[in-house]
């Protein structure tokens, strides 16, 4: 039979996304001498979100794949909205995701003098003019997609007059909003961006890098393409909303006569149950709907990091969703799956009880404390084992006991047996109730000493296995249970009279107290936790952002709010795709 195996080279070619196909064709045909040079160009006017993470992974990933280079460039052309706080956070996010721009850190403000010179070229070519119309007047005369705009009465100014006025604009002679520099293109163009767009506006504002050196600032559309050209970017990768801007970028570069980068647009990332607009995210922060940019409910990279997501999981998410040509919406469950899959391999296991029910083992010695051996991570034997204290009085989850259980309830009930994970089989003998409320306050059990886990004689099987903690050794912790920030899959798809804020989820955060086994050592508490004379061993100290799997519950991360007096955990994701029942606990 003929061998029908597909050659490895062909397999690789078939898996290329459309941007990689373009780049490989450019390399094959010698475009730019085979160079590949990309850039990630954020505006420092807010914190980055998961959509930017996709762009970071794409641009830096392409540079790495094709042995090229990737710049980090801040398009800092609007000092009113920009801040060094955002610059610092963006650099931290890029580094955290695992990428390095090396020495290639740039700012559009590095090119202000050069961009000013480009504007002079356009004026001298009679392709730009100073316009005295207000922003409102320009908007009113721009027309509509079906109706052409009206030319400014200042469009016929001479070259000398425009050069003089533009120079005086730079010198600070005119107040904000009194004049702008506009390109002279076509007020009847079907592309609204080609209808004499503004190139420069007057802003007497302090810039975080250039100080008060400038009082005129280039518009983003004018600075962006020229900055790519100055840096000799080969493939300028943008999201789809910039597709209609591309004719303008091309016009600028053609009229100025400079190096031509190739702009390629791809679909921006939209994720269910959140918003991706910087403006809306800023509103959520300013209006106190969230605690800050790094609130773990936010889709910001710093929010995901604080919640407990790993850079590996986000890179895997970006690779899994791929690069599309048309906008689509990705289910947030896929993002959660990626972090769950990553943490399953790397997170140590711990036992934690979220809603405790006291269990007293009547036939267990009063003062005996045994050390039960537990596997830290069954997915990675190199992570070893730890010791966990076992004593007469324990906590189990309240949901793991029912006085009158239904069929197929394999947890604890009167007369039934279960195994306590890594310990003994116990049998429920009776439940004690509060005489006033009728609520069960404690369960009395007996244990079988011959059933200790790991012992040769422990071969008796029971259907249920429960996690637990020793009451006198457990560490008290605050647990923050995060759910989706919005109740609607697409909060931007508003019903009449509503805004995206009307779909904020009132249950997006619930705070409970949990009891955790003492192996959860925390550097923010002590190098070693000592409780009831018991010193833990076999595990390393936990630090901020360290991740754990709480057995049968979910993945949790140590929050930065942890103090020597209080250990705080964020739930990253539950163990399964659906949110855990533990969030119902009050």
N, C-alpha and C positions, 0 to 999 in steps of 0.2 A: 504493500500500500504506500502511496506517495506521502511523504512527510508534509503535513500542512501547518507546521508550527510557524508562527509569525516571528520574523527576525526581531531582535531586541531593538534595533534602530527604528524599525517601523512602528513598534509598540510605543516607543518614546515620542515619535512624531505624531501618532494618533492622540496622545494625551496632551499635546500642546494646546494652550488657550490661544485666542485669536491675537493677543498682543505678542505672545512668544512667536507665533507664526510670522508676524510682521517683522519682528526683530531678526529672526533667523533668515528671512528672505533678504533683509538689508545687509546682514553679514555675508550671505552667499554672493550678493551682487556688488559688494565692496562699498556700499554707502557709508560715508564717514570713515572710510578705511577700516571698516569692521569694528569701529569703536561702539561701546554701549555705555552711555552715561545718563543716568536718571537723576531725579531729585524728588525730595518730599518738601513741599513749599507751604507750610501752614501759616495762617495769619495769627499773630499772637494776641487775639482778642477773646480768648476763652480757653477752656480746658478741652483736650482731645477726647473723642468718644470712640466707640467700637467701630464706627464707620471709618474714622481716621486710621484705626489700627489695621484695617484691611488695606488701606492705601500704603501705610508704612511697610507692611509685609510684602506688598506687591512691588513697590519701587526698590526697596533694599534687596528683596529676593531676586529681582531681575538683575540687579547689579552684580550680585554674588554668582548667580547661575551662569552669566556670560562673561565672567572674569572682568567685569567693568567697574564703574564707580557710581556712587550715589551721594549726592549732596544733601545736606540739611540746610534749607534756606527759609528764613522768616520773611514773609512779604509784609513788612512793617510800614505801610504807607498811610495809616490813619492813626495819628497819635492820640486822638480823642478816645478811642476804644481800646488801645493797646497798653500792655503793662509788662514790666520785667517779670512779674509773678507768673504770667502765662508763658513767657519764654523759658523760664526755669522748669516749669511743670512739663512743658513739651519735651525738653531735652531729657528729663527724667523718664518720661513715658517711653521715648524711643529706646533709651538704654535698657530699660526694664524689659522691653519686648525682645531684647537680645541683639540689637543692631548698633553699628558703630559707623559714624560718618567720618571717622579719623580726623584729618586736618581740614575737612571740607565743610566748615560751618560758615554760612554766608547770611547776609541780610540785604533786602532790597535797598535799605538805607545806605549800604556800601556804595550803591550806584546812583545816588541822588544827583551828583554832579554830571555823571554820564547821561542820565535820563534827561536832565535839563538840556544838555547839548543836543540830544535827539529831538527834543521839542523845538529847539532853534532851527534844526534842519527842516522840519516840517513847515515852520513859519516861512523860512526863506524859499521853500518850494511852493508857497501859497497853498499848503495843505493843512494849515492850522491858523486860527484867528482868536483874538481876545474878544469875548462877548460880555456885555454888561447886563444881560438879562438875569433875573433872579432864578433860583432853582424852580420856583413855581411857574414862572413864565416859560422856562425851557420845557418843563413837563407838559404845559398846555399846548405848546406849538410842536411837540414831537409827533403828534398824530396818533393813529391807531394802526393795528396790523392791516386793516382794510382801507385806511385813509391816510394819504401821505401827509408829512409834516410841513410846516412853513419855515422858510429860511429866516434866520435872524437878520435884523436890519444892520447888524455889525459885521456880517459876513464879508462885506465888500471893503473892509479896512485894508489899507495898503500894507505891504510887508514892513516898511519902516515904522509905521504906526503900531503894528502888532509887536515888533521887536522892542520898541520903546515901552509900550504898556506892560509887556511880559517882564521886562527887566525891572520896571518899577513895582510890579507885583512881588517879585522876588525881594526887592529892597524894603518891602513892608509899608509902602505908601498908602495902600488901600485897606479898608476894613474887611473882615470876614464876609463872604457872600456877595461882595460888590462886583466881582469880576471872576471869570473863569477862562481857561484856554480850551477851545474846542477844536476837534479835527474837522476839516472841510471835506466831507465825503458825499453823501447823497441823502437828502431829506425825503426822497421818494422811495428809498430802498425798502423792499419787503422785509428785510432784517432790521428790526428796530435798533439794534446795536450799531448799525452803520449810519444812523441819522445824526450826523455831527455830534458824536459823543464827547463828553467832557474829558479832557486829559489832565488838567491841573485845577485845583481849587485853592482858595486862600484860607489858611487855618493858622491863626496865631496861637499855636498850642505847643507845649513843651514835649519834645520827643524823647523817648527813653534812652536813645543812643546818641542822637545828634543835638540834643538839648534845644537851644533857641536859635540854632544856626539857620534854620529854614522856617519860612512862614507860608510857603506854598508847597503842596504835596501832590505827587502824582496819584491818579486814580489807579485802582487795582488792575483794570484792563490794560492800562498803558504800561505799568511797571512789570506785569507778570511775564508777558511774552519776551520783552526786551531783556529781562533778567535771565530767562532761559537762554537767550542768544548770547549774552555776555559770558555766561558760564559754559557755553558750547555744549548744552544738553542735546543729546541725540534723539531721545524719545521723551517728549513732554506728556506725561500721562495724567489725564484729568478725568473728573467724573462727568456724567452725561450733561449736566446742566450747563457746562461750558462749551458744548458742541456748537451752539448758536453764536458763541463769542469767537470761534476759530476764524471766520472770515475777517474779523476786525484785527485779531493778532497777526494774521497773514498780511493784511493791508499795511499795518504799522511797519513790519519788518521789511516788506517790499519797498515801501516809500522811503524808509530810512536807509536801506541798502546794507543790511547786516546779515550775519550768519542765520540760517534758517533751521530751527529745530523742527522735528516732526511731532505734531500734537495728535494724541490718540485718546479717545474718550471711552470710558467703561462705566458700567452701571454702579451707582452708589449703593451702599449697603443700607437696607431698611430692615429692621427687626421688629417682630410683633411685640405688643404690650409696652412700647416705649415711644419716645419722640427723639429725633436726631437733630433737630434744629438748635443751633447754638443759642439763638434768641430765646427759644422756649426753655432750654435748660437753664439759661441765666435767669429767666423769670421764676423758675421753680426755686432757685437758690435765693434770689432776692426777696421773694414773697414768703419764705420760710416753709414751703411745702416739703423741703428736704433739709437736712442739716448742713449741707455744703456741697461743693463740687465732688468731694470724695464720699458722699453718702453712698453706702453699698447698694442702694436701690437705683442709683443713676447708671446710665450706660457709658459714663466716662471711663477712660482707662484707669484713672486713679480710684474711681469708685469700684470698679471690678477688682483692682489690686487689693483694696482694703477689704472687700468682701471675701477674698480668698482665691480668686481665679489665678491661674498660673500663666506665665507668658507662653509656655509650651502649648497650653490648651487653646489660647487665642490664636497662636500661629497655626495650629492644626485646624481650627475653625475656619480661618481665612483660606487655607489650602482646600478644605473640604467643599466650601461653597463655590470656589472657583471664581472666574472672571467672566461676567456676562456683558452682552452688548445692550441689553434693555433692562430698565429698572424692574426689580422684583422685590418681594418681601420674604425674608427668611424667618422661619419659626424659631422663637427664642429657645425652644426645646433642643434644637440642634447645638446651640451654644452651651446649654447646660449638659448635654450629652458629652461634648468634648472635654469639659472640665471634669466631669464625673469619671470619664475613661482615664484621664491623666492622673487624677488623685487616687484612683483605685490602685495604681501601680506605685505611687510614691508616699501616700499618707499612712502613718502608723495608726494602728487601731487602739481605741480606748473604750472603756465602758463608762457610760454616763446615763444617769436616770433623770428624766425631765419632769416627771410627775410622780413623786415617790409614794410607794405603799410599803409600810414597815413589815418585815418578815422576821419573826423570832423562831429560831430553831431550838425547840425545847430540849432535845437530847444532846445538844452540842455543849461542850464544857464552857463554863462562864468566862474564864480568863484566857482561853486558848485563842491564839492567832496563828493561822497557817499561811504560808506563802504559796499561792497557786501560780503555776507557770503558764504564761500566755504568749502566743505568737504575736509579734509586733505587726507583721504584714505577711499574710499567706502568699502574696504575689511576689515577694522578694525575701528569700530565706536569709540573705545577707543582713537584713535588718534585725535578725536575732529574736530574742525572747525577753520578757520582763516578768517581774514578780508582782503579784497582786494579793493584798491581805484579805483573808477570809475570817469572819468571826461569827459570833452567835446571832447578832442582829444585823440585818441587811436591809437595803432598799431594792425593790424591783419597780417596774413601771406599773402604775395603777391599772392601765389597760390590759396588763398581763394576768389579771385575776378577774374571774366572774363567779359570783355565788351560784348562779343558775345558768350555766353556759349552754349555747346552742350546739347542734351537731357540728362536727369538724372544728371545734374550738380546742386546740391542742396545748393551750397554756394552763395556768394553774387554776384549780377549782377544788372545792371540798372533796376529799377522797381521791384526788388525782395526783399523779407524779409528773414532775418535769426535771430536766437537768439544768442546773446552774452552770453556765458556760465555764469551762476550764476548772470546774469544782465537782460538786456532788449531785446526786439525785435526791430531791426532797419530795415529801408528801404533805399535802395540806390536811391538817387535822381539824382546824376550826378557825372561824373568823370572829373578831371582837368588834362590836359596833358601839358607837356613841349612843347612850340611852336617850339623849335628847333629840338628835337629828336622824338617828338610824344609819348614819354613814359608817362604813367600815373603817376602822382606825388602825388595825393591825391583823396580821395573819399568823397563826401558830402552825409550825410545821415540824416534822421530824426528818432526819437525814439518815441515809444508809452509808456508814463509814467504809463499806467495801466498794463504793462506786466512784471513788476519787478519780478524776480524769488523768489519764496517762499511766495509771497503775495496771499491772498485768491482769488483776482480778476484776477490773472494771469493764465488764463485757455486757452488762444488762442494758437494753435499749429502751428508750422512751421517745415519744413522738415530739415533745416540745422541748426547746432549749431557750432559756431566758438569760438576758444580761442582768447584771446586778452590781452593787457596790456595798462595801462594808460601811455601816452607819458611822462608826467612830473614826474611820480613816478617810472618809470621802471629803473632797475639796468642793467648797461651795463656789458656784460661778454664775455670772449673769449670762444668759443666752438670748441673743437677738435673732428672732426668726423672721427672715425677709421673704416677702412674696413679691409678685409683680407690681410695679408702680401704678399701673393702670388696669382697670377692669375690662377695658375694650381692646380687642386685638389691634385695631388701628385707631388710636386716639385722635389722629388728625382728620378722620372721616366723621365729621361732626353732624349731628342732627340739627335741625333748624333751631336757632336761638341758643345753642350750646357751644362751648369751647372745649379744647382738649382737657382743660382742668376739671371739667365736670365729670370726667371719667377717672379721676384719681382714686386709687384703691384705699379706702379707710383702714383696711386690715393689712397694708403692705409691710407693717412692722409690728411684731408682738414681742414683748420682753417677758421672759420667765426666769425662774431660778432652777438650776440643775445641780446635781451632785455627781462628781466625777472621781474616778479612781485616782489615787495619789501619784500614779505614774505621770500625771500631767504636771510636771515640774515647770515652773515659769521663772525665767530670768528676771521678770519684773516683780516677782514676789520674793523669792530667795533662790540661791543656787540649788538648794534641796529643800523640799517641803517635809516638815516633820509634824505628824499629827498623832496624838495619843501615844507618844513614845515610839512611833513607827517611822523608820527612815526608808524611803523608796530606793530602789536600785534597779539596774538593768535598763535604764532609759536616760536620755539626755535632756538637758534643760530646754524648755520651750521658750521661744521668743516671739516677738510681735510678727504677725503674719504666718506663723507656723501652722501647718494644716494637719488635721486628724480626721479619721473616720470614727465617729461614735457608733459603736456596734448597733446594727438594726435600725439606725436613725438617719444618718446622713453624714455629710462632710462639713467640718467646722474649722474656722480659722481664728487665731488669737487676734483680737482687735487692739488698735493702738490706744484705746481708752483704758486698757488694763493698767492697774496701779498696784503698789505693794499691798493695798488693802482689798483690792477687788480684781478678780480675773474675769475678763469679758471675752465671749466667743461670738462670732457671726456664723450663722448657717450659710454655707456656700451654696450647696444644692442638697436635696434629699437623695436617698439611695436609689430611688426609682424616678421615672419620668414625672409621675404625678406628685404633687406636694404632699409631704408627710402628714399623717394625722396629728403629729405632735403640735402643729400650729394651732390646733383647736384648744390646747390647754390654756387655761387662764391663770 
